Amino acid sequence: MEVTSRQRVRTALAHQQPDRAPCDLLAVPEIWHKLQDALGVGDREGVMRELQVDCRRISYDSYAAPPERFIGHGRVDWYDSPARSSAERVWRLHTSDGLMIDVWGARRRETVNSFGRYEDLTDPPLADADTLGALQLHDWFSPDWFDFATLPDDLAHLDAHGEYHLRYRIGSIFETAWSLRGFEQTLTDLALSPQVPGYIMDRIVEVLIETLRTVMRLAGERIDMLYYYDDLASMDSLLMSRAMWKRTVQPRQEKLLEVARSYGKPIMYHCDGALFPLLPELLDMGITVLNPIQTDAREMEPERLKGTFGDRLSFHGGVNITRLLPSGSPNEVREAVGKLVEVLGKDGGYILAPSHHIQGDTPIENVLAMYETELRA
């Protein structure tokens, strides 16, 4: 009997050897367009089927429905976002002065380089809200700013193409908070005024928990994995001390993950960079899959990760997007993919994927080499 993608990923996440290493695909829009042309298909779903990608995802911000006062005279666009890295849609409000605003109210401007378009955060809406009183006056998002009524039909449409492994993208806490307050200001607040980012994160957690509960009520049996993301590290170290993380950020993460754990699903956590020092605590909080595995970050070598945590933790990612994919040869890509499958995929526990979104300077020949099925055997 033919193994479905869903069965393949579940086998790997159970730390058993699947028929081949399952895979996933995340890329900037420019790469998606080039893949569509190279493969002769009309959309991103067609690309994933051609490359035998096993994973699909749905996201909270695919179901944003903020009130008219939030939209004002702007234009909502679901598909024209430089940050749209997978096949699902992403809510963005485009304003007449060139801003792109997400459902939380974070503001971005488009920047362009020789390879593509990006969104750069700008003008944090809570930059001047230095007291709890000022924060309480903000027009806060709420759980009723989302509408999941079409979710069952959306899942049925995905299933029409095969039974894929499906994860729900819950959202983030710390990242969303600093997108509203400013990155440097948030780190300063954590040291001097932790009640300010604490209040912002509490409002975010409230929304994420309620949207998670709604999704699981509507589609819990079809959801295979829950996906939470929050960057806490640079390539060399954590962004904050362990003590600072434990005081303010961890309790909010734990509150959200406690709800996520109650559904009995694997929980994938995304954090760039050198996260190794926090992995024991994150495992204790219920994390079972780590993404995106930037193997050139400090202490994030595949052998170290698999040897230290491989009995409790699965891995998603690892194919280097900064040097290997843009600058290597197709043969070098094949060799690196084979090594990752051998190390991280020993006895299961690995989903082949890039170490972040594949960037626009990557030759399509290298992307295609990465997804050659025989490399995953």
N, C-alpha and C positions, 0 to 999 in steps of 0.2 A: 504494500500500500504506500502511495506517495506521501511523504512527510510535508505537512503544511508549514508555512513560515511561523505560524503561532506555536506549533509543536516544537519546531527547531529552537526557537528562542527560549521557550519554557524549559526544554531539556538542558540548554546551556546554563540557564540561571539556576537550575537545580544541581549544578556542578556535576553534570554527567556529560559524556562526550556525544555531541550531536553528529548527524551525518556529514555536516560541514559547519564551519563557523558562520553563524548568522551575521548579517551586516545591516548598517543603517547609512543614511546619506543626509548631510547638512551642508549647504553651500550658499554663497551669495547669489543674488539673482542673475548676475552676468554668467556664472557657471551653469546655472539651470538653463539659460537660453542657449548656450553653446552645446550643452548636452542634448537638448531637444533637436537642434539642427544636426548634430553628428549622428544621432540615432534615428532621425526621421520620424519623431513623434510630436504630438501637438501640445502636450502639457506635462507637468511635473509628475503626475501619476504614471503617465506612459514611460517616462524615464526610469522611475523606480521599478516598474514591471520588467523593462528591458534589462536592467542591471541586477535583477533578482534581489532587490532590497526587501528585507523581511519585516521591517518595522514601520509603523505609521503612528501619528500622534494627533491628538486634538488638544486645543488650548483654550484656556479661559477667555483670552482676548479675541477669540474667534466669535464670541457670543456677547460682545459688549453692546449695551443699549442705553447709553447715558441720556439724561433728559435733554429737552430742547434748549434749556438755558445754558447747558454746557456746550452745546454745538454752536449756538449763536448763528452767525452768518458764514460759518465755515462749510467745507465740503468733506463729507466722509468718504474715504476710499479704503477698501478692504484688501486690495492686491498690490498697490503701488507703494510698497515700503521697502527701502534698502535693507531693512533688518529681517525681512521675511526669508527665512533660511530653509523652510521645509515646504510641504505642499498645502498646509492649511492657511486660511486667510488670517490677516492681522488688522485690527481696527486702528485707523489713523484719521485724525481730523486735520485737514489741510486748511490753513488760514490764508487770507489775502496778502499778508506780509511775509509769507514763505515759511511759516512754522508748520511742523508736523507734531501733533499733540496726541499722546496716548490716553487711554481711558482714566488713568490716575491724574492726568493733568501735567505730566512731565513734557517739557518742550524741547524740540529738536530742530536743527536746521540741516539741510542737505549740503554736504561737501562732496567735491568731485576730485578724483585723481586720475592718472592715466589708465587705470584699470577698472574704475567703476565708481559707484555712488555710495555714500555712507550717511548715517545720521549722527550728528554731534549734539550732545545735550547742551542746552543754553538757558540762561535766565531762569534758574530754579524758582518755582512759584512760592515756595516757603522760605526763601533766603532771608527775609526780614522778620520772620515769625520767631522771635527769640524767647517768648514766654508761653506758658500753657494757655493763658487767656487769648493770646493772639492766634494760637493754633486752633482753639475751639471755635473761632469766628470763621475759619476757612470753610468753603463749600465742599465738604468731604464726600467722596464717592461712598457708595453703600452697596450691599448685595443686590438691591433691586435695580442696579444699573447694568444688569446682565439678563439675557433672555435665552434660555437653553431649550426652547420649545422645539426647534428643528433638530436637536441632537439625535434622537432615535432615527430619523430619516437619513441624517448624515452618516451614521454608522452603517445603516443598511446599504447605502451607496458604496462605502468602502468595502463592505463584505461582498458586493457584487463582483469584485475583481479577484477575490480569493480571501482566504482566512489569514490575515496578517496579525502580528503582535502589536497591540494597540496600547499606547500610554496616554495618560492625561497630564498635561502640563499645568500644574497647580498655580505657578507664579513664584515670586520672590518676596522677601521681607526687607532685608538690609539694602539690596540693590535698589528696590523701588523707593525706599525711604530716602536714600541719598540722591536719587534722581529728582526728588522734590525739594530737597533742602540744599543740595550741593555736596560734592564728595569731601572736599577739604573741611567744609563747615561741619559736616556730620561727624567726621573723625575728631574734630575739636570738641564738638558737643559731647561725644562719648567720654571724653576726659573731664570736661568742665561742667557740662549741663546735661547729664544723661537722661533727665526727665524729658527733654525735648525730642531726641530721636526715639526714646521709649514710647512717647505718646503717638508719634507718627507710625511706628511699627505696630503698635496695638491696633490702630485703625485699619492698617493693612491686613493684619492677621484675622481680624473680624470678617473682612470681606472674603479672604481666601478660604477660610473654614466654611463659610456658608455656601460659597460657590462649589467647593469640593463636595459638600453634602448633597447639593442639588444634582450634580453630575452623577454621583454614585447612586442616588435614588433612581435616576432615570436610566442609567446604563451600567450599573456596577458589575453585572455579570459579564459584560462584554469588555470591560476595561481590564487589561492584563497587568498594568504597572502604573504607579503614580510617580510623577516627575517634578521635583522641586529644585530650584536653582538659586544660588547666592554666592557670588565670588567673595572669598575671604582671604585670598593670597595673591602675592606677586610671584614672579618666577623664582625669587630667592627666599622669600619668607612670608609669614602671615602679614596681613594688612594692619593688624592690631595685636596687642599682647593677648595671650591666652586668658589672663585675668579679666581684661576688658571685654573680651568675647563672652566669657561666662557670666559677667555682671548684667549685660544688657541685651546682647544678640541671642545667645543660646536659649534663655528662657522663652523667648518668642518662637524660636525654631522648634523647641520641644513641644510647645502648646499646639502648633500646627501639626507636627509629626505624630503626636499622640492620637489626633483624629485620623490621620492617614494610616497609622498602624492598625487602627480598629477595623479596617476593611480587609486585612489579611493579604494585602497585595505586596509584591516587591516594591521598594521605594528607591528610585534613582535620584542621586544628588549630583548636580552640576556645580563644580567649582574649578576655575582655572588655577594653574600655578602649583605652588609648593604647599600642598595641603597635608602632607604626611603627618605633621605633629598633631593634627586634630582628628585623624582617622579613628583612633580608639574610641574617643567620645562620640563621634558620629555613628560608629557602629553600634554603640550602646543605645543611641537614640533611635535606632531602627533602620539606618541606611543599609541597603543590601547591594546596590549597584553604584559605581562611581564613574562619572563622566567629567571632562573629556580626555583625561590622561595625557597631559602635556609632558612627554617623557624627557624633555630637555630641562624641565624645572628641577629644582633642588630636591633630591631624595625621591624622585618620581620615576626612577628607572623601572622598566617592566619586571625585571628579575627581583628587585627589592619588594615591589608591591605584591607580586604573586607569592613570593616566599614568606612574606610577613602576614598578609591578610587574605591570601587566596582561598583559605578554607571557609571564610565567612563573607567574603566580598567578591562580587563580580565586577567586570570592567567593560566600559563602553567607550571606544575611541582609540587614541594612541597613534594614528597615522599622521606624522608631522606635517603641518600645513605651512610652516615658516621657512623651511629649508628643503626638505625632501620633495614635497609635491611641486613647489614652484621651480626648483632648481635641479632636481635629480633627473636621471634618465628613466624611461619606463622600466628598464631592467632593474635599476636600483629600487624603484618603487615595489616591483614584484618581490625582490629579495627582502625588503623591510617588512612587507605585509606577511610574507611567509614566516619570518622570525617572530612577529607579534602573535600570529596564530599559534606558533609552536610554544611560545612562552606563556602568554596570557591565556591562551585557549587550552592548555593542558588540562585534561579531565574536565573540560567545560569551563564555564565562568567567563566567557568573553564574547562581546559583540563587536565586530570589526566596524570602525567608523573613523572619520577624521578627528584630529585633536582639537578642532573647533570648526567653524564654517570654512569650507574650502574657498580660498580667496581668488579674486579675478585674475591674478597674474599666473595662475596655474595652467599649464598646457593640458588640453583635453586628453591628449594621449596618456598622460600620467593618471588622470582621473579614471579613464577606462582601464588602465593597467591595474589600478587598485582593486577594481571590482571583478577581475577575472575569476570566475567561479573555481577554477582548479586550484587557485592559491589558497582557498579556504578549506580544502579537503583535509 
